[in-house]
Amino acid sequence: MTLLPRTLYGRLVVILVSGMLAAQVLTSSIWYDVRHSQVLEIPTRLIASRLADIVRVATTDPRRTGLLLQSLSTPAFNLELRNAPSAERAPLTAQDRATESLLRSLIDEKTATQTPLNLLNLTLLDNQGHKAGIDTLFGSSPAAGQFTLELRLADGRWLHVQAREDQGWTSLAPADVMIDYFLRIYLVRIIVVAIIVLLAVRLAVRPLNQLAQAAQALGQDIRRQPLPIKGPVEVQRAAQAFNLMQQRLLASLAERTRFLAAVSHDLRSPITRLRLRTEMLDNEPLKERFRKDLTDMEGLVSTTLDFVSSGEINEPRQSIDINALLQSLQADLQDVGEHITLTGRATRPFSGYARSLKRCVQNLLENTVRYARDVHVIVDEQPASLTITVRDSGPGIAPEQLTQVLEPFYRLESSRNSSTGGYGLGLSIAQTVAAAHGGTLELHNRPDGGLDAVLRFEHDG
């Protein structure tokens, strides 16, 4: 089971929005660096200001340097004179090097000289004196910077400094700053980008939707108007290929119909000659068998041609009065002694092909009266669909044969007698006509006996 939507539109939206969110999350990692530098900026400036005063005094009055260091030295700001710089120096991170550069530039700016300075170690501490983590950076508790550095004085000695300086007061807690930034920048940006993605993907996918709709409509009307050649180059190529496929299908259907019509026409002449020769036979039983075989041959040729032409609609689509159509078929069958009842009514016209639809329902009725009795036609119309059910009280059909009987030339009656079993094309033609209307034909055995042949169509609009 995949979490991606089933439609291309949904998948593109998910991919683009997810990519944008991932980029936002990666960009948010800058928050840590920015916050780290922000926490250390005030302590760095305070320490640089103190050290600048010491450097100025050591330059202007070297004799007072010792006394000044003694008076300024505290546990939080320990000062010690050394003759040489420290031999060991821990590797610094990029953030620490930025702090070292800030210290050096502040001292040089305040003393108007260039003072050699080495940052030996820098640690960010929480209010408990432990090394601070990300929770301290984004929490409301104050943080402090632990500095270990050395700088060279004017007399050549090195001042070793170990200092701890608090972050100082802030008007807004870091967490509040982050929430405010997220709401005003991230959330607004995400909403705007998501809207743009929805519109952009919709415009990009629209030609594909039109192509899919055209492919679906082709099954209902193969002579529909060709697709317009517009949109992106890839869509134009797909539309051209689709139109070419439609033309080839039309040509293939026309060729098949012409071929079978020609075969049917050519067969009628030898069949007619055989009929004449049959009438010249003296043996009456043999003559009757010949007549029957020739009649079956003519019926098979005509029915086959009808089946081929059933998938080719040669009439305009129009509004059909379903009630009048069913009443007409009911009257026709009652004229030959068949009893058919109608239940339900269609409340609005149905858009379709009148002759083909009548032929479809007629095939179902004739097939039913051939095998069963008590034929009942039920019309059920819903806002979006129309269902015509042909119900009988016959023996039904074996479950494994419910789909096979819809195939061409498949007959439930085992003999080759067309008068009892037909040619096996009635249901196939009905299914083909139903598909040409965008509908379906399904066969269902009833629990209490009998069979339901269900025609289901969708209303346009």
Helices and strands as residue ranges (DSSP letters): H 8-28, H 30-60, G 62-64, H 65-72, E 77-82, H 94-111, E 117-125, H 134-138, E 144-152, E 158-166, H 174-181, I 182-187, H 188-218, H 233-279, H 284-310, E 318-320, H 322-335, E 340-343, E 350-352, H 354-371, E 375-381, E 385-391, G 399-401, G 404-406, H 418-421, H 426-436, E 440-445, E 451-458
